[in-house]
Amino acid sequence: MSTRLLKDCVDILAPFFMELFNQSLRTGSVPTVFKEAYIMPLIKKADLDVYDVCSYHPISNLPVLSKLLERLVSQ
């Protein structure tokens, strides 16, 4: 789910997310989809060879809902 969609529909979606997060906390399990990250290669320096794999480092982006659950647990 995109962040923009979440912000636009927060009033409608909040009760569903609250139930999902509460269920996750009750059972002690995290939905599998929350554990999947989007991995993008990012070049380390602009002057490095773009065809060399060693010129990149991975950046992993977790889903927005995963980050929200993480913040909830930390608080």
mmJSON file of the N, C-alpha and C atoms, coordinates in Angstrom:
{"data_MODEL":{"atom_site":{
"group_PDB":["ATOM","ATOM","ATOM","ATOM","ATOM","ATOM","ATOM","ATOM","ATOM","ATOM","ATOM","ATOM","ATOM","ATOM","ATOM","ATOM","ATOM","ATOM","ATOM","ATOM","ATOM","ATOM","ATOM","ATOM","ATOM","ATOM","ATOM","ATOM","ATOM","ATOM","ATOM","ATOM","ATOM","ATOM","ATOM","ATOM","ATOM","ATOM","ATOM","ATOM","ATOM","ATOM","ATOM","ATOM","ATOM","ATOM","ATOM","ATOM","ATOM","ATOM","ATOM","ATOM","ATOM","ATOM","ATOM","ATOM","ATOM","ATOM","ATOM","ATOM","ATOM","ATOM","ATOM","ATOM","ATOM","ATOM","ATOM","ATOM","ATOM","ATOM","ATOM","ATOM","ATOM","ATOM","ATOM","ATOM","ATOM","ATOM","ATOM","ATOM","ATOM","ATOM","ATOM","ATOM","ATOM","ATOM","ATOM","ATOM","ATOM","ATOM","ATOM","ATOM","ATOM","ATOM","ATOM","ATOM","ATOM","ATOM","ATOM","ATOM","ATOM","ATOM","ATOM","ATOM","ATOM","ATOM","ATOM","ATOM","ATOM","ATOM","ATOM","ATOM","ATOM","ATOM","ATOM","ATOM","ATOM","ATOM","ATOM","ATOM","ATOM","ATOM","ATOM","ATOM","ATOM","ATOM","ATOM","ATOM","ATOM","ATOM","ATOM","ATOM","ATOM","ATOM","ATOM","ATOM","ATOM","ATOM","ATOM","ATOM","ATOM","ATOM","ATOM","ATOM","ATOM","ATOM","ATOM","ATOM","ATOM","ATOM","ATOM","ATOM","ATOM","ATOM","ATOM","ATOM","ATOM","ATOM","ATOM","ATOM","ATOM","ATOM","ATOM","ATOM","ATOM","ATOM","ATOM","ATOM","ATOM","ATOM","ATOM","ATOM","ATOM","ATOM","ATOM","ATOM","ATOM","ATOM","ATOM","ATOM","ATOM","ATOM","ATOM","ATOM","ATOM","ATOM","ATOM","ATOM","ATOM","ATOM","ATOM","ATOM","ATOM","ATOM","ATOM","ATOM","ATOM","ATOM","ATOM","ATOM","ATOM","ATOM","ATOM","ATOM","ATOM","ATOM","ATOM","ATOM","ATOM","ATOM","ATOM","ATOM","ATOM","ATOM","ATOM","ATOM","ATOM","ATOM","ATOM","ATOM","ATOM","ATOM","ATOM","ATOM","ATOM"],
"id":[1,2,3,4,5,6,7,8,9,10,11,12,13,14,15,16,17,18,19,20,21,22,23,24,25,26,27,28,29,30,31,32,33,34,35,36,37,38,39,40,41,42,43,44,45,46,47,48,49,50,51,52,53,54,55,56,57,58,59,60,61,62,63,64,65,66,67,68,69,70,71,72,73,74,75,76,77,78,79,80,81,82,83,84,85,86,87,88,89,90,91,92,93,94,95,96,97,98,99,100,101,102,103,104,105,106,107,108,109,110,111,112,113,114,115,116,117,118,119,120,121,122,123,124,125,126,127,128,129,130,131,132,133,134,135,136,137,138,139,140,141,142,143,144,145,146,147,148,149,150,151,152,153,154,155,156,157,158,159,160,161,162,163,164,165,166,167,168,169,170,171,172,173,174,175,176,177,178,179,180,181,182,183,184,185,186,187,188,189,190,191,192,193,194,195,196,197,198,199,200,201,202,203,204,205,206,207,208,209,210,211,212,213,214,215,216,217,218,219,220,221,222,223,224,225],
"type_symbol":["N","C","C","N","C","C","N","C","C","N","C","C","N","C","C","N","C","C","N","C","C","N","C","C","N","C","C","N","C","C","N","C","C","N","C","C","N","C","C","N","C","C","N","C","C","N","C","C","N","C","C","N","C","C","N","C","C","N","C","C","N","C","C","N","C","C","N","C","C","N","C","C","N","C","C","N","C","C","N","C","C","N","C","C","N","C","C","N","C","C","N","C","C","N","C","C","N","C","C","N","C","C","N","C","C","N","C","C","N","C","C","N","C","C","N","C","C","N","C","C","N","C","C","N","C","C","N","C","C","N","C","C","N","C","C","N","C","C","N","C","C","N","C","C","N","C","C","N","C","C","N","C","C","N","C","C","N","C","C","N","C","C","N","C","C","N","C","C","N","C","C","N","C","C","N","C","C","N","C","C","N","C","C","N","C","C","N","C","C","N","C","C","N","C","C","N","C","C","N","C","C","N","C","C","N","C","C","N","C","C","N","C","C","N","C","C","N","C","C","N","C","C","N","C","C"],
"label_atom_id":["N","CA","C","N","CA","C","N","CA","C","N","CA","C","N","CA","C","N","CA","C","N","CA","C","N","CA","C","N","CA","C","N","CA","C","N","CA","C","N","CA","C","N","CA","C","N","CA","C","N","CA","C","N","CA","C","N","CA","C","N","CA","C","N","CA","C","N","CA","C","N","CA","C","N","CA","C","N","CA","C","N","CA","C","N","CA","C","N","CA","C","N","CA","C","N","CA","C","N","CA","C","N","CA","C","N","CA","C","N","CA","C","N","CA","C","N","CA","C","N","CA","C","N","CA","C","N","CA","C","N","CA","C","N","CA","C","N","CA","C","N","CA","C","N","CA","C","N","CA","C","N","CA","C","N","CA","C","N","CA","C","N","CA","C","N","CA","C","N","CA","C","N","CA","C","N","CA","C","N","CA","C","N","CA","C","N","CA","C","N","CA","C","N","CA","C","N","CA","C","N","CA","C","N","CA","C","N","CA","C","N","CA","C","N","CA","C","N","CA","C","N","CA","C","N","CA","C","N","CA","C","N","CA","C","N","CA","C","N","CA","C","N","CA","C","N","CA","C","N","CA","C","N","CA","C","N","CA","C","N","CA","C"],
"label_alt_id":[null,null,null,null,null,null,null,null,null,null,null,null,null,null,null,null,null,null,null,null,null,null,null,null,null,null,null,null,null,null,null,null,null,null,null,null,null,null,null,null,null,null,null,null,null,null,null,null,null,null,null,null,null,null,null,null,null,null,null,null,null,null,null,null,null,null,null,null,null,null,null,null,null,null,null,null,null,null,null,null,null,null,null,null,null,null,null,null,null,null,null,null,null,null,null,null,null,null,null,null,null,null,null,null,null,null,null,null,null,null,null,null,null,null,null,null,null,null,null,null,null,null,null,null,null,null,null,null,null,null,null,null,null,null,null,null,null,null,null,null,null,null,null,null,null,null,null,null,null,null,null,null,null,null,null,null,null,null,null,null,null,null,null,null,null,null,null,null,null,null,null,null,null,null,null,null,null,null,null,null,null,null,null,null,null,null,null,null,null,null,null,null,null,null,null,null,null,null,null,null,null,null,null,null,null,null,null,null,null,null,null,null,null,null,null,null,null,null,null,null,null,null,null,null,null],
"label_comp_id":["MET","MET","MET","SER","SER","SER","THR","THR","THR","ARG","ARG","ARG","LEU","LEU","LEU","LEU","LEU","LEU","LYS","LYS","LYS","ASP","ASP","ASP","CYS","CYS","CYS","VAL","VAL","VAL","ASP","ASP","ASP","ILE","ILE","ILE","LEU","LEU","LEU","ALA","ALA","ALA","PRO","PRO","PRO","PHE","PHE","PHE","PHE","PHE","PHE","MET","MET","MET","GLU","GLU","GLU","LEU","LEU","LEU","PHE","PHE","PHE","ASN","ASN","ASN","GLN","GLN","GLN","SER","SER","SER","LEU","LEU","LEU","ARG","ARG","ARG","THR","THR","THR","GLY","GLY","GLY","SER","SER","SER","VAL","VAL","VAL","PRO","PRO","PRO","THR","THR","THR","VAL","VAL","VAL","PHE","PHE","PHE","LYS","LYS","LYS","GLU","GLU","GLU","ALA","ALA","ALA","TYR","TYR","TYR","ILE","ILE","ILE","MET","MET","MET","PRO","PRO","PRO","LEU","LEU","LEU","ILE","ILE","ILE","LYS","LYS","LYS","LYS","LYS","LYS","ALA","ALA","ALA","ASP","ASP","ASP","LEU","LEU","LEU","ASP","ASP","ASP","VAL","VAL","VAL","TYR","TYR","TYR","ASP","ASP","ASP","VAL","VAL","VAL","CYS","CYS","CYS","SER","SER","SER","TYR","TYR","TYR","HIS","HIS","HIS","PRO","PRO","PRO","ILE","ILE","ILE","SER","SER","SER","ASN","ASN","ASN","LEU","LEU","LEU","PRO","PRO","PRO","VAL","VAL","VAL","LEU","LEU","LEU","SER","SER","SER","LYS","LYS","LYS","LEU","LEU","LEU","LEU","LEU","LEU","GLU","GLU","GLU","ARG","ARG","ARG","LEU","LEU","LEU","VAL","VAL","VAL","SER","SER","SER","GLN","GLN","GLN"],
"label_asym_id":["A","A","A","A","A","A","A","A","A","A","A","A","A","A","A","A","A","A","A","A","A","A","A","A","A","A","A","A","A","A","A","A","A","A","A","A","A","A","A","A","A","A","A","A","A","A","A","A","A","A","A","A","A","A","A","A","A","A","A","A","A","A","A","A","A","A","A","A","A","A","A","A","A","A","A","A","A","A","A","A","A","A","A","A","A","A","A","A","A","A","A","A","A","A","A","A","A","A","A","A","A","A","A","A","A","A","A","A","A","A","A","A","A","A","A","A","A","A","A","A","A","A","A","A","A","A","A","A","A","A","A","A","A","A","A","A","A","A","A","A","A","A","A","A","A","A","A","A","A","A","A","A","A","A","A","A","A","A","A","A","A","A","A","A","A","A","A","A","A","A","A","A","A","A","A","A","A","A","A","A","A","A","A","A","A","A","A","A","A","A","A","A","A","A","A","A","A","A","A","A","A","A","A","A","A","A","A","A","A","A","A","A","A","A","A","A","A","A","A","A","A","A","A","A","A"],
"label_entity_id":["1","1","1","1","1","1","1","1","1","1","1","1","1","1","1","1","1","1","1","1","1","1","1","1","1","1","1","1","1","1","1","1","1","1","1","1","1","1","1","1","1","1","1","1","1","1","1","1","1","1","1","1","1","1","1","1","1","1","1","1","1","1","1","1","1","1","1","1","1","1","1","1","1","1","1","1","1","1","1","1","1","1","1","1","1","1","1","1","1","1","1","1","1","1","1","1","1","1","1","1","1","1","1","1","1","1","1","1","1","1","1","1","1","1","1","1","1","1","1","1","1","1","1","1","1","1","1","1","1","1","1","1","1","1","1","1","1","1","1","1","1","1","1","1","1","1","1","1","1","1","1","1","1","1","1","1","1","1","1","1","1","1","1","1","1","1","1","1","1","1","1","1","1","1","1","1","1","1","1","1","1","1","1","1","1","1","1","1","1","1","1","1","1","1","1","1","1","1","1","1","1","1","1","1","1","1","1","1","1","1","1","1","1","1","1","1","1","1","1","1","1","1","1","1","1"],
"label_seq_id":[1,1,1,2,2,2,3,3,3,4,4,4,5,5,5,6,6,6,7,7,7,8,8,8,9,9,9,10,10,10,11,11,11,12,12,12,13,13,13,14,14,14,15,15,15,16,16,16,17,17,17,18,18,18,19,19,19,20,20,20,21,21,21,22,22,22,23,23,23,24,24,24,25,25,25,26,26,26,27,27,27,28,28,28,29,29,29,30,30,30,31,31,31,32,32,32,33,33,33,34,34,34,35,35,35,36,36,36,37,37,37,38,38,38,39,39,39,40,40,40,41,41,41,42,42,42,43,43,43,44,44,44,45,45,45,46,46,46,47,47,47,48,48,48,49,49,49,50,50,50,51,51,51,52,52,52,53,53,53,54,54,54,55,55,55,56,56,56,57,57,57,58,58,58,59,59,59,60,60,60,61,61,61,62,62,62,63,63,63,64,64,64,65,65,65,66,66,66,67,67,67,68,68,68,69,69,69,70,70,70,71,71,71,72,72,72,73,73,73,74,74,74,75,75,75],
"pdbx_PDB_ins_code":[null,null,null,null,null,null,null,null,null,null,null,null,null,null,null,null,null,null,null,null,null,null,null,null,null,null,null,null,null,null,null,null,null,null,null,null,null,null,null,null,null,null,null,null,null,null,null,null,null,null,null,null,null,null,null,null,null,null,null,null,null,null,null,null,null,null,null,null,null,null,null,null,null,null,null,null,null,null,null,null,null,null,null,null,null,null,null,null,null,null,null,null,null,null,null,null,null,null,null,null,null,null,null,null,null,null,null,null,null,null,null,null,null,null,null,null,null,null,null,null,null,null,null,null,null,null,null,null,null,null,null,null,null,null,null,null,null,null,null,null,null,null,null,null,null,null,null,null,null,null,null,null,null,null,null,null,null,null,null,null,null,null,null,null,null,null,null,null,null,null,null,null,null,null,null,null,null,null,null,null,null,null,null,null,null,null,null,null,null,null,null,null,null,null,null,null,null,null,null,null,null,null,null,null,null,null,null,null,null,null,null,null,null,null,null,null,null,null,null,null,null,null,null,null,null],
"Cartn_x":[0.844,0.0,0.889,0.562,1.371,1.071,2.046,1.894,0.807,0.75,-0.252,-1.668,-1.899,-3.21,-3.558,-2.592,-2.811,-3.208,-2.522,-2.848,-4.219,-4.552,-5.841,-7.023,-6.815,-7.916,-7.746,-6.955,-6.638,-7.89,-8.868,-10.082,-10.853,-10.842,-11.565,-10.765,-9.448,-8.606,-8.129,-8.111,-7.56,-8.163,-9.49,-10.042,-9.553,-9.378,-8.902,-7.445,-6.631,-5.23,-5.093,-5.925,-5.887,-6.18,-7.177,-7.511,-6.369,-5.784,-4.661,-3.47,-3.128,-1.996,-2.274,-3.484,-3.835,-3.772,-4.259,-4.198,-2.746,-1.921,-0.508,0.16,-0.162,0.409,-0.118,-1.41,-1.999,-1.362,-1.17,-0.641,0.88,1.522,2.976,3.57,2.792,3.3,3.095,3.954,3.898,3.492,2.547,2.169,3.382,3.415,4.541,4.785,3.715,3.865,4.586,4.537,5.245,6.748,7.172,8.577,9.287,8.549,9.126,9.545,10.796,11.33,11.542,11.463,11.805,13.262,14.078,15.511,15.891,16.564,16.994,18.502,19.22,20.651,20.884,21.777,22.115,23.619,24.012,25.443,26.097,27.275,27.971,28.471,29.09,29.619,29.324,29.097,28.734,29.839,31.089,32.19,32.558,31.838,32.125,31.513,32.035,31.574,30.174,29.202,27.819,27.614,28.561,28.457,29.137,29.789,30.454,29.522,29.231,28.322,28.853,30.139,30.743,30.538,30.087,29.856,28.533,27.752,26.423,26.329,25.41,25.05,23.525,22.985,21.537,20.841,19.718,18.845,17.539,17.125,15.876,14.806,13.65,12.516,11.409,11.03,9.935,8.605,7.523,6.206,5.857,5.034,4.633,3.962,3.093,2.398,3.363,4.415,5.437,6.125,6.415,7.048,6.11,4.817,3.849,3.759,3.734,3.697,4.962,6.091,7.356,7.332,6.81,6.709,5.751,4.666,3.689,4.327,5.077,5.722,6.781,7.531,8.589,8.05,6.82,6.223,5.525],
"Cartn_y":[-1.171,0.0,1.233,2.153,3.369,4.282,5.072,6.008,7.03,7.458,8.454,7.908,6.676,6.059,5.906,5.512,5.371,6.704,7.767,9.084,9.572,9.313,9.757,9.014,7.772,6.929,6.533,7.264,6.871,6.737,7.594,7.523,6.229,5.756,4.53,3.295,3.337,2.16,1.955,2.987,2.904,1.778,1.588,0.484,-0.897,-1.075,-2.358,-2.595,-1.547,-1.677,-1.907,-1.251,-1.445,-2.906,-3.487,-4.892,-5.802,-5.509,-6.297,-6.23,-5.041,-4.878,-5.533,-5.368,-6.003,-7.52,-8.066,-9.514,-9.982,-9.211,-9.551,-9.553,-8.565,-8.497,-9.614,-9.959,-11.046,-12.396,-12.653,-13.956,-14.016,-12.861,-12.832,-13.156,-12.963,-13.241,-12.027,-11.917,-10.81,-11.385,-10.76,-11.258,-11.351,-12.397,-12.646,-11.475,-10.862,-9.752,-8.565,-8.445,-7.367,-7.62,-8.858,-9.222,-9.105,-8.844,-8.765,-7.336,-7.185,-5.859,-5.734,-4.514,-4.202,-3.798,-4.531,-4.272,-3.589,-2.46,-1.69,-1.473,-1.696,-1.404,0.101,0.617,2.038,2.157,2.926,3.066,3.841,3.369,3.958,5.373,5.553,6.863,7.076,8.302,8.619,8.28,8.292,8.048,6.567,5.66,4.233,3.638,2.498,1.798,1.232,1.67,1.229,-0.23,-0.815,-2.209,-3.177,-2.649,-3.479,-3.653,-4.889,-5.192,-4.646,-4.605,-4.11,-2.604,-1.91,-0.472,-0.149,-1.159,-0.953,-1.509,-0.958,-1.551,-1.613,-2.644,-2.829,-1.901,-1.396,-0.609,-1.386,-1.708,-2.448,-1.539,-1.549,-0.746,-1.669,-1.528,-2.318,-1.643,-2.412,-1.807,-0.825,0.144,1.18,0.56,-0.408,-1.026,-1.762,-2.317,-2.969,-1.961,-0.792,0.26,0.772,0.858,1.294,0.293,-0.998,-2.026,-1.983,-1.765,-1.666,-0.506,0.643,1.787,1.517,0.839,0.488,-0.408,-1.394,-2.314,-1.59,-0.691,0.002,0.954,1.416,2.313,1.512],
"Cartn_z":[0.0,0.0,0.0,-0.84,-0.909,0.278,0.633,1.743,1.433,0.206,-0.193,-0.011,-0.439,-0.279,1.195,1.983,3.418,4.05,3.705,4.251,3.79,2.533,2.0,2.623,3.02,3.513,4.974,5.723,7.096,7.974,7.799,8.62,8.381,7.165,6.824,7.216,7.005,7.204,8.633,9.446,10.803,11.636,11.66,12.466,12.008,10.71,10.194,10.571,10.469,10.848,12.349,13.134,14.575,14.918,14.268,14.507,14.052,12.906,12.399,13.345,13.801,14.707,16.057,16.585,17.858,17.75,16.652,16.435,16.347,15.69,15.578,16.954,17.778,19.127,20.018,19.886,20.684,20.363,19.091,18.678,18.7,18.729,18.73,17.38,16.322,14.983,14.084,13.116,12.167,10.811,10.123,8.798,7.871,7.086,6.19,5.24,4.771,3.825,4.476,5.797,6.487,6.524,6.304,6.388,5.039,3.994,2.657,2.34,1.96,1.639,0.138,-0.327,-1.706,-1.717,-2.449,-2.464,-3.774,-3.624,-4.792,-4.696,-5.795,-5.775,-5.925,-5.133,-5.193,-5.396,-6.397,-6.682,-5.537,-5.143,-3.999,-4.282,-5.43,-5.825,-7.298,-7.678,-9.061,-10.055,-9.611,-10.549,-10.683,-10.027,-10.129,-11.391,-11.792,-12.989,-12.735,-13.54,-13.35,-13.751,-14.47,-14.895,-13.925,-12.91,-11.908,-10.706,-10.371,-9.258,-7.936,-7.779,-6.54,-6.34,-7.371,-7.27,-6.565,-6.249,-5.681,-4.263,-3.499,-2.223,-2.163,-1.502,-1.496,-0.492,-0.899,-0.024,0.071,1.281,1.437,2.043,1.433,1.891,2.359,3.62,4.166,3.856,3.835,3.617,4.737,4.429,5.383,6.614,6.4,7.536,8.453,7.897,8.707,9.622,9.078,9.878,10.969,10.656,11.659,12.809,12.477,13.514,14.356,13.728,14.449,15.451,15.027,15.933,17.08,16.788,17.82,18.885,18.455,19.379,20.204,19.588,20.321,21.388,21.184,22.177,23.243],
"occupancy":[1.0,1.0,1.0,1.0,1.0,1.0,1.0,1.0,1.0,1.0,1.0,1.0,1.0,1.0,1.0,1.0,1.0,1.0,1.0,1.0,1.0,1.0,1.0,1.0,1.0,1.0,1.0,1.0,1.0,1.0,1.0,1.0,1.0,1.0,1.0,1.0,1.0,1.0,1.0,1.0,1.0,1.0,1.0,1.0,1.0,1.0,1.0,1.0,1.0,1.0,1.0,1.0,1.0,1.0,1.0,1.0,1.0,1.0,1.0,1.0,1.0,1.0,1.0,1.0,1.0,1.0,1.0,1.0,1.0,1.0,1.0,1.0,1.0,1.0,1.0,1.0,1.0,1.0,1.0,1.0,1.0,1.0,1.0,1.0,1.0,1.0,1.0,1.0,1.0,1.0,1.0,1.0,1.0,1.0,1.0,1.0,1.0,1.0,1.0,1.0,1.0,1.0,1.0,1.0,1.0,1.0,1.0,1.0,1.0,1.0,1.0,1.0,1.0,1.0,1.0,1.0,1.0,1.0,1.0,1.0,1.0,1.0,1.0,1.0,1.0,1.0,1.0,1.0,1.0,1.0,1.0,1.0,1.0,1.0,1.0,1.0,1.0,1.0,1.0,1.0,1.0,1.0,1.0,1.0,1.0,1.0,1.0,1.0,1.0,1.0,1.0,1.0,1.0,1.0,1.0,1.0,1.0,1.0,1.0,1.0,1.0,1.0,1.0,1.0,1.0,1.0,1.0,1.0,1.0,1.0,1.0,1.0,1.0,1.0,1.0,1.0,1.0,1.0,1.0,1.0,1.0,1.0,1.0,1.0,1.0,1.0,1.0,1.0,1.0,1.0,1.0,1.0,1.0,1.0,1.0,1.0,1.0,1.0,1.0,1.0,1.0,1.0,1.0,1.0,1.0,1.0,1.0,1.0,1.0,1.0,1.0,1.0,1.0,1.0,1.0,1.0,1.0,1.0,1.0,1.0,1.0,1.0,1.0,1.0,1.0],
"B_iso_or_equiv":[0.0,0.0,0.0,0.0,0.0,0.0,0.0,0.0,0.0,0.0,0.0,0.0,0.0,0.0,0.0,0.0,0.0,0.0,0.0,0.0,0.0,0.0,0.0,0.0,0.0,0.0,0.0,0.0,0.0,0.0,0.0,0.0,0.0,0.0,0.0,0.0,0.0,0.0,0.0,0.0,0.0,0.0,0.0,0.0,0.0,0.0,0.0,0.0,0.0,0.0,0.0,0.0,0.0,0.0,0.0,0.0,0.0,0.0,0.0,0.0,0.0,0.0,0.0,0.0,0.0,0.0,0.0,0.0,0.0,0.0,0.0,0.0,0.0,0.0,0.0,0.0,0.0,0.0,0.0,0.0,0.0,0.0,0.0,0.0,0.0,0.0,0.0,0.0,0.0,0.0,0.0,0.0,0.0,0.0,0.0,0.0,0.0,0.0,0.0,0.0,0.0,0.0,0.0,0.0,0.0,0.0,0.0,0.0,0.0,0.0,0.0,0.0,0.0,0.0,0.0,0.0,0.0,0.0,0.0,0.0,0.0,0.0,0.0,0.0,0.0,0.0,0.0,0.0,0.0,0.0,0.0,0.0,0.0,0.0,0.0,0.0,0.0,0.0,0.0,0.0,0.0,0.0,0.0,0.0,0.0,0.0,0.0,0.0,0.0,0.0,0.0,0.0,0.0,0.0,0.0,0.0,0.0,0.0,0.0,0.0,0.0,0.0,0.0,0.0,0.0,0.0,0.0,0.0,0.0,0.0,0.0,0.0,0.0,0.0,0.0,0.0,0.0,0.0,0.0,0.0,0.0,0.0,0.0,0.0,0.0,0.0,0.0,0.0,0.0,0.0,0.0,0.0,0.0,0.0,0.0,0.0,0.0,0.0,0.0,0.0,0.0,0.0,0.0,0.0,0.0,0.0,0.0,0.0,0.0,0.0,0.0,0.0,0.0,0.0,0.0,0.0,0.0,0.0,0.0,0.0,0.0,0.0,0.0,0.0,0.0],
"pdbx_formal_charge":[null,null,null,null,null,null,null,null,null,null,null,null,null,null,null,null,null,null,null,null,null,null,null,null,null,null,null,null,null,null,null,null,null,null,null,null,null,null,null,null,null,null,null,null,null,null,null,null,null,null,null,null,null,null,null,null,null,null,null,null,null,null,null,null,null,null,null,null,null,null,null,null,null,null,null,null,null,null,null,null,null,null,null,null,null,null,null,null,null,null,null,null,null,null,null,null,null,null,null,null,null,null,null,null,null,null,null,null,null,null,null,null,null,null,null,null,null,null,null,null,null,null,null,null,null,null,null,null,null,null,null,null,null,null,null,null,null,null,null,null,null,null,null,null,null,null,null,null,null,null,null,null,null,null,null,null,null,null,null,null,null,null,null,null,null,null,null,null,null,null,null,null,null,null,null,null,null,null,null,null,null,null,null,null,null,null,null,null,null,null,null,null,null,null,null,null,null,null,null,null,null,null,null,null,null,null,null,null,null,null,null,null,null,null,null,null,null,null,null,null,null,null,null,null,null],
"auth_seq_id":[1,1,1,2,2,2,3,3,3,4,4,4,5,5,5,6,6,6,7,7,7,8,8,8,9,9,9,10,10,10,11,11,11,12,12,12,13,13,13,14,14,14,15,15,15,16,16,16,17,17,17,18,18,18,19,19,19,20,20,20,21,21,21,22,22,22,23,23,23,24,24,24,25,25,25,26,26,26,27,27,27,28,28,28,29,29,29,30,30,30,31,31,31,32,32,32,33,33,33,34,34,34,35,35,35,36,36,36,37,37,37,38,38,38,39,39,39,40,40,40,41,41,41,42,42,42,43,43,43,44,44,44,45,45,45,46,46,46,47,47,47,48,48,48,49,49,49,50,50,50,51,51,51,52,52,52,53,53,53,54,54,54,55,55,55,56,56,56,57,57,57,58,58,58,59,59,59,60,60,60,61,61,61,62,62,62,63,63,63,64,64,64,65,65,65,66,66,66,67,67,67,68,68,68,69,69,69,70,70,70,71,71,71,72,72,72,73,73,73,74,74,74,75,75,75],
"auth_comp_id":["MET","MET","MET","SER","SER","SER","THR","THR","THR","ARG","ARG","ARG","LEU","LEU","LEU","LEU","LEU","LEU","LYS","LYS","LYS","ASP","ASP","ASP","CYS","CYS","CYS","VAL","VAL","VAL","ASP","ASP","ASP","ILE","ILE","ILE","LEU","LEU","LEU","ALA","ALA","ALA","PRO","PRO","PRO","PHE","PHE","PHE","PHE","PHE","PHE","MET","MET","MET","GLU","GLU","GLU","LEU","LEU","LEU","PHE","PHE","PHE","ASN","ASN","ASN","GLN","GLN","GLN","SER","SER","SER","LEU","LEU","LEU","ARG","ARG","ARG","THR","THR","THR","GLY","GLY","GLY","SER","SER","SER","VAL","VAL","VAL","PRO","PRO","PRO","THR","THR","THR","VAL","VAL","VAL","PHE","PHE","PHE","LYS","LYS","LYS","GLU","GLU","GLU","ALA","ALA","ALA","TYR","TYR","TYR","ILE","ILE","ILE","MET","MET","MET","PRO","PRO","PRO","LEU","LEU","LEU","ILE","ILE","ILE","LYS","LYS","LYS","LYS","LYS","LYS","ALA","ALA","ALA","ASP","ASP","ASP","LEU","LEU","LEU","ASP","ASP","ASP","VAL","VAL","VAL","TYR","TYR","TYR","ASP","ASP","ASP","VAL","VAL","VAL","CYS","CYS","CYS","SER","SER","SER","TYR","TYR","TYR","HIS","HIS","HIS","PRO","PRO","PRO","ILE","ILE","ILE","SER","SER","SER","ASN","ASN","ASN","LEU","LEU","LEU","PRO","PRO","PRO","VAL","VAL","VAL","LEU","LEU","LEU","SER","SER","SER","LYS","LYS","LYS","LEU","LEU","LEU","LEU","LEU","LEU","GLU","GLU","GLU","ARG","ARG","ARG","LEU","LEU","LEU","VAL","VAL","VAL","SER","SER","SER","GLN","GLN","GLN"],
"auth_asym_id":["A","A","A","A","A","A","A","A","A","A","A","A","A","A","A","A","A","A","A","A","A","A","A","A","A","A","A","A","A","A","A","A","A","A","A","A","A","A","A","A","A","A","A","A","A","A","A","A","A","A","A","A","A","A","A","A","A","A","A","A","A","A","A","A","A","A","A","A","A","A","A","A","A","A","A","A","A","A","A","A","A","A","A","A","A","A","A","A","A","A","A","A","A","A","A","A","A","A","A","A","A","A","A","A","A","A","A","A","A","A","A","A","A","A","A","A","A","A","A","A","A","A","A","A","A","A","A","A","A","A","A","A","A","A","A","A","A","A","A","A","A","A","A","A","A","A","A","A","A","A","A","A","A","A","A","A","A","A","A","A","A","A","A","A","A","A","A","A","A","A","A","A","A","A","A","A","A","A","A","A","A","A","A","A","A","A","A","A","A","A","A","A","A","A","A","A","A","A","A","A","A","A","A","A","A","A","A","A","A","A","A","A","A","A","A","A","A","A","A","A","A","A","A","A","A"],
"auth_atom_id":["N","CA","C","N","CA","C","N","CA","C","N","CA","C","N","CA","C","N","CA","C","N","CA","C","N","CA","C","N","CA","C","N","CA","C","N","CA","C","N","CA","C","N","CA","C","N","CA","C","N","CA","C","N","CA","C","N","CA","C","N","CA","C","N","CA","C","N","CA","C","N","CA","C","N","CA","C","N","CA","C","N","CA","C","N","CA","C","N","CA","C","N","CA","C","N","CA","C","N","CA","C","N","CA","C","N","CA","C","N","CA","C","N","CA","C","N","CA","C","N","CA","C","N","CA","C","N","CA","C","N","CA","C","N","CA","C","N","CA","C","N","CA","C","N","CA","C","N","CA","C","N","CA","C","N","CA","C","N","CA","C","N","CA","C","N","CA","C","N","CA","C","N","CA","C","N","CA","C","N","CA","C","N","CA","C","N","CA","C","N","CA","C","N","CA","C","N","CA","C","N","CA","C","N","CA","C","N","CA","C","N","CA","C","N","CA","C","N","CA","C","N","CA","C","N","CA","C","N","CA","C","N","CA","C","N","CA","C","N","CA","C","N","CA","C","N","CA","C","N","CA","C","N","CA","C","N","CA","C","N","CA","C"],
"pdbx_PDB_model_num":[1,1,1,1,1,1,1,1,1,1,1,1,1,1,1,1,1,1,1,1,1,1,1,1,1,1,1,1,1,1,1,1,1,1,1,1,1,1,1,1,1,1,1,1,1,1,1,1,1,1,1,1,1,1,1,1,1,1,1,1,1,1,1,1,1,1,1,1,1,1,1,1,1,1,1,1,1,1,1,1,1,1,1,1,1,1,1,1,1,1,1,1,1,1,1,1,1,1,1,1,1,1,1,1,1,1,1,1,1,1,1,1,1,1,1,1,1,1,1,1,1,1,1,1,1,1,1,1,1,1,1,1,1,1,1,1,1,1,1,1,1,1,1,1,1,1,1,1,1,1,1,1,1,1,1,1,1,1,1,1,1,1,1,1,1,1,1,1,1,1,1,1,1,1,1,1,1,1,1,1,1,1,1,1,1,1,1,1,1,1,1,1,1,1,1,1,1,1,1,1,1,1,1,1,1,1,1,1,1,1,1,1,1,1,1,1,1,1,1,1,1,1,1,1,1]
}}}
